[in-house]
């Protein structure tokens, strides 16, 4: 599942977008920020985050 958050403030403003991707149980798998940096996360079977990596 992918969710896109669009901070569209109209004409003459920055149109900023973050993209969030989720696994089947609702954990955030990756986040793409305004500078296209991607942060990925991995979770264990009890939905605890095991590690996070920032890919630039």
C-alpha positions as CSV (number, residue, x, y, z in Angstrom):
1,X,0.0,0.0,0.0
2,X,1.3,3.5,-0.8
3,X,0.3,6.8,0.6
4,X,1.3,10.1,-0.9
5,X,1.1,13.2,1.3
6,X,0.9,16.3,-1.0
7,X,1.5,19.6,0.7
8,X,-0.1,21.5,-2.2
9,X,-0.6,25.0,-1.0
10,X,-1.7,26.4,-4.3
11,X,-0.3,28.8,-7.0
12,X,3.0,30.5,-6.1
13,X,3.9,28.0,-3.4
14,X,6.1,25.0,-3.2
15,X,4.3,21.8,-4.0
16,X,6.0,19.3,-1.7
17,X,5.3,15.6,-1.6
18,X,6.3,12.8,0.8
19,X,5.6,9.2,-0.2
20,X,5.0,6.5,2.4
21,X,4.9,2.7,1.6
22,X,3.4,0.2,4.0
23,X,3.5,-3.6,4.4
24,X,0.4,-5.7,4.8
25,X,0.2,-5.2,8.5
26,X,0.6,-1.4,8.4
27,X,4.3,-1.0,9.2
28,X,6.1,1.8,7.3
29,X,8.5,0.0,4.8
30,X,9.9,3.1,3.2
31,X,9.5,6.9,3.2
32,X,10.7,9.1,0.3
33,X,11.2,12.6,1.4
34,X,11.2,15.9,-0.4
35,X,14.8,15.5,-1.5
36,X,14.1,12.0,-2.8
37,X,16.0,10.4,0.1
38,X,14.6,7.0,0.8
39,X,14.4,5.6,4.4
40,X,13.7,1.9,4.6
41,X,12.8,-0.1,7.8
42,X,12.5,-3.8,8.6
43,X,10.3,-5.2,11.4
44,X,10.3,-8.4,13.3
45,X,7.3,-10.7,13.7
46,X,6.1,-8.7,16.7
47,X,6.0,-5.4,14.6
48,X,9.1,-4.0,16.3
49,X,11.5,-2.1,14.1
50,X,14.8,-4.0,13.8
51,X,16.7,-1.6,11.6
52,X,16.4,1.5,9.5
53,X,18.6,2.6,6.5
54,X,18.8,5.9,4.8
55,X,19.5,5.6,1.1
56,X,20.5,8.9,-0.6
